[in-house]
Every structure is written in C-alpha cells, then in structure tokens.
Amino acid sequence: MPSFARPRDVILHYEVANHGVGRVPVVFLNSLGTDYRIWREVVAGLGKTECLLWDKRGHGLSDCAATSIDTLAEDVADLMDMLGWRHAILCGVSVGGLIAQRIAHRRPDLVAGLILSNTGTKIGDDEVWNTRIQAVRESGIDAIADTVMERWLSNRFRAEHPDAVAGYRNMLTRIPAEGYVATCEAIRDADLAETTSQIKVPTICIGGREDQATPPELVEALADLIKGAERHILPDVGHLPCVEAPGFVAGQIRALLGRVA
C-alpha cells in the first residue's frame, strides 16, 4: 500500500511491496520524469522478494524541492533507516543509477549489490542540461515530451505499443516543471567517477542499444570502472529496460539475489 513519510524536510511517497518477505530486499530508483510505476512488471517478476518503491523529490506524489544527487541519496537512506533495512540490492535506472552509486559510497552498510541500468558516472554535459532546463522553463514539459519519448523508448516499442507510449508521455508531462528542472540540475552537477571507482559490491550494468540518453558506450565505461561488474547491452531496447524488457531486469535481480544471499 502506498505510504508517505517526512524523514527530513519534504514528504516522500513510497511503497513496500511483498512486505516482510525475503532475506535481501530490493530498492528501486526511478529515472528523470517518471514515478515508481515504471517498475511494476519488474516487481511482479520477483515473486515474494520484499521491494521498496519510491518517488524522488519533484516526482509522483512526493514534494517538490531543490535537490542534488547527495540529497536524493539521503532521502533513500532515510527511508531505509526508517524501515530498518540493511544490505539491500539497489536497482536504479538513469538518475536512479547515479543515486544508487552515491548511496553505495556514502552508506555502504545499506548496499549488498547494485543493478545500474542505463546510467554512468556523469550523464550529459552542462550545455545539454542547460538547454533542456531553459526549454522547460519557457514552454513547459509538453514542449519536449515527444523528443523524450524517442529517447526513452526504442523504435520497435513505440511502433508496437502506441497506447503505452501515450501513457508514459502522460506520466512525463504531469511531473511538475519545477521538480523536473530541479532533477535536471542535480544530474548536470553530478560527476561520480572518483567515488564509483571505489565500489566493491557485486554489480550488474544494463544498457540499451537504442538508448539515446545514456548510450551503450557510457554503460560500458561504467562497468569498466567497477571491479568485477557484469554488463549486458540489450538490442532493440531504449533508455528504460524496466519498461521494454522487465523480465530480463527481474532475471538479473534474481541472479544477484542468489549471489548476495
């Protein structure tokens, strides 16, 4: 059942699925412009594994506020501390992957393993993010929504699932512009290469061959940086394997659960 908490300065919206079941829980961390519903099919593929789903600041039903990757990592750590969780698998896509990397560095007691999907240690550059921020401030999220759908989802998925694409576009455009911009600024200002190179927990990196936002070479570079990390680049998949290939993502989580249990 969805729940709300105010561990520090804002209301956070979260849900615990399969409450009280499983030795190693899984924490899901969303991408920019999405809420935690992007993980529904992945969670369904995990059976009775206990899962934490969460809307970051400015997304879903959580409060809007100025933010950074450090602040977002603190929010997740606060929720895990509140639940009494330790040694979880963190599964993050895009900015969610940045958050996962940050938690692994700052709170290693919380992390047993990582699934880092369609992410890197630095995503984009100042020019890319400043251009997007300006566009949203001047014209709103709807003005960039069609371009974002092309970056999120592969050509195949968009052709075969037009209703789903329309639904995910709705998800994007209903994010408050101030929340979207704040997260853009957090991504723009983050560069985690130095600390991510120190990660020692079992890690699986996932990418999509058609991902225009975090292309395969970015995911490959991330996997090269983390000692022993596995990597999987999926053909005909874009920026959100949790939407296009949820069975594969769930399978990788199950495999990692088997390693860390």
N, C-alpha and C positions, 0 to 999 in steps of 0.2 A: 504494500500500500504506500502511495506517495506520502512523504513526510516533509516537515520544514524544521529548520534549526537556525539559531543565530549564535554561532560559536564566538564570533568577534563583532564585526561592525555591520554585517549585512545578513539578510535572510537568504538561506540556501535551500533549494529544493532538491530532494534526494529520494531514492527508493532502495530498500533492501529486498532483493528477490531471493526466494528459497531460504528464508530466514532460519538461522540456527542449524543449517545442514552443511556438512563438508569440513574437512580439516584445514584446507587452504582456500581462502576466499579470493574473489576476483573483483578488482575495482576498474570501472570503465570511465574513460576520459574522452570527451567529445571534441569534435573539430569546430572551427570557426563557423558560426551561422547555423549550428544545429543544436537540438536538445537531445536528451538521452534516449529518445525513441529510436535513434539510428541503430541501437544495439539489440533491439527486441529479438530478432531472429538469431543472433549470436547467443544470447542468454538462453533461448529455447533449446539450443543445441548443447547446452552444458548440463542438462539433467538436473540433479539436485545440488549442484555447486552453489554456494552462497555468493551473491553478487551485490555490489554497491554501484548504483547508477546515480548520476549527479549532473545538475545543470550549473555550469560555471556562471560567475557574475555576468549580468547583462544578457543572459540567455534563458529560455524556458520561463520558469516561474521564479527564478532567483532574482534578487535585487540587482539593479544597475549601480555601478560604482567604478571609479578609476581603478586601474589594476595593473599588474605586471605578472610575469611568469612566477616570480617568487611568491607573490600574493596568492595566486591561484594554487600553487603547490601547498601553501599554508592552509588554504581552505580545505583541500582534500585531507591533509594531515589532521586538521581539526575534526573532521567528520570521522576519520578512522579512530582517532583517540576517543571520541565520544562513544563510538561503538565498541571500543576495546579490542580493535583488530590490530594484529601484527603479522608480519611475514606473508603478505598478500602478493598475488600477481597483479601488476598494474598493466592494463591494456589501453593504450592511448593512440588516437589517430590524429595526425596533423599537429595542431597546437596541443592536443591531448598528449601527444608523444613528447613534446617539449616539457609539459608539466610532469610527466612520468620520469623523465630524465632528471629533472630538478629534485623531485622527491627522493629518488634513488641516491642522490648526492647528499642532500641535507638531512634526510631521515632514513638511513639505511635499515633501521630497525623495523620499518614498515614494509620492506620490499623483499620478497623471496625470488621474484623473477619478473621479466619485462617482455611484453609484446609491444613493439614500436612499429606502428603502421603508418606508412606514407608521411614520413617526417624526416627531420635531420637535426643537426645541432644548431643550424641557422636556416630559416626559411625566408627566401626572398631578400631584397635589399631595400634601403631607405626609399629609393625612387619608386619602386613598385608599390610599397605600402602608403607612401605619402599621396601618390596619385589616386589610390583607391579610397583613402580617407577623405580626400578632397571631393571626390565624386559622390560619396555617400552624404557628406555634409551639405553639399549643394543640391543634390537631386534625390536623395533617399536611396534605400537598398533596392527598391524595384528597378531603378535605372541600371543596376549591374547584374540583376538576377539571372538573365538569360546567359550572360557570359559565364557566370559562376556555375550554372548547370552544366555547361560544356566542359568546365574544368573538373567538376566533381565526378561526372558520370561518363562512361565510355559511349562511343557511337552506337555500339550494339545495344546497350541497356536503354539508351534514350529512344532508339527505334522500336524496341520490343515492349517497353513499359512506359508509354506516354502518360498514363494516369498517375503512375508512381512519380514520374518526373514533375508533373504538375503539383503533386502533394509535397514533394521536397522543396519545390520553389515556394510554396506557401509557408513551409517551415522557415525558410530563409527570410522571406520578406516580412514575417511577423516578429522577427527579432527587433527589439528597439534599436534605432540607429545609434544612440549613444552607447549601448552595450557592445554593438558590433565594432564601432570605432575604437572603443577602449581596448578591445581584444586585439584589433589590428595593431595598435600602438604597442601592446605588450609583445606581440610576435616580432614586430620591427626591431625592438630594442633588445631582443634576446640573442645571445651567442654563447652556446653551452659547450663548445668543443673541449675546452680545458678540463671541465669537471666531468663531462661524459666519458672522456678517455680513461677515467679512474673507476668506472663502473665494473663490478666484478660478478654480479649475479647473472644466472643464465638468462640469455636474451635472444629473442627471435624478432628479426626485422622483416616487414612485409611491404611490398610496393606494388604498383600497378603499371603495366607497360604503357597505358594510355593516360597516365596521370600527368596533367599539365601543370599542376600546382606544386607538387613535390616529385619531380621526375625520378625514374629509376636510378640514375647516377647519384642522386642525393641520398637515397636509401642505401645504395651500395657503399658509399663513403661512410655513412653512419655505422654500418655493420663492420667495416674495416677498422673503425676506431675502437670498438668494444671487443675486448679479447674473447674469442670463442663464440661470438654471435653467429647465429644462423641467418640466412637471408633467403627470401622467396619473392620473386618478381612474377606477378600473375599476368598472363596475356589477356587481352580484351577486357581489362579492368581499369577503372579510373582512380579517382582520389579516395573513394570510400569502399574498400573491400567489404566492410561490415554490412553494406547495403547490397553490393553486387555479388559477393561470394561469402555470405555469412557462414555457410557450412565449413568452408576452408578455415576461416578465422577461428571458429569454435574448435575445429580439429587441432589447430596449433595450440590453443589454450589448453585443451585436454592433454596434449603431449607434454606441455610444460608443467602442468599439474602433476603428471606422473613422475617427472624428473625431480620436482622440489618437495613432493610429499614425503 
